[in-house]
Amino acid sequence: GGVLLLAMLFAAGSAAGATDLRPTVLPKPAFGPPVTSVTPSGPLRLALVSSRAREPGQGPGWPAAPAWAPESFQGERLLTAIRQAGKIFLVYGPDFASTRYLVAADPRTRRLRYAFDFVNFAYAPEIVPGEREFVYEQLVWAREAADVLYVETAHSTYARSSGGRNAYITAIDLRTRKVLWQSPALVANAQTFVLAGDVLVTGYGFTAEPDYLFLLDRRTGRVLDRLAVPTGPETIALHGDRLTVRTYGHVVVAELRRG
């Protein structure tokens, strides 16, 4: 009986925490243009190690959220969770094509830490007539390090549908709750990205569009290097200096090299 009561109180406390936490509404970003050319700069480069074809198939899909997470936030339902060692990000929205809120939680204490509202990131300034339903730039992936939150937002249709203003990484200062920088467009629509010291490795590609891995400066968001890959990147994993990249029809191994 006592254990059940404690569980009920804990669940009530979690729900109250979700209600009490107020999200920071981020201002509308600049929606800058894509990079047209890249001159490698900085100490690191992206180098191709190997590439092998695989049977195209669906990616891993949306991961399940933990059972203890609040089922709703600001009137939107819990859709998925993005996991990081010692951290978890809960994603809320009306459906899987239009996620809106990112809520950080501590998986050990199950306390909600902070929340951001990305409603102003959803639509680029110019949209091809008749294609608005396809160009909602939703939350895709997030990582936190050294009091900075890095978030990927992207839609999953042709870049031309939003005037090429799609697939960004945004860095947010968690102390001030303000945006530090936003990357150029068309650098990140893969299902994941990774932090590697002073850089981020992201991936972008879509049908009949160029497919690349990108190296971004963590301090500024500037593109330091890019590496062409055979098909659109889906997931990126880091093991030491090596990157395992699952693309639509290949498994690519790349490396972070100095000089």
Disulfide bonds with the S-S distance in Angstrom:
none
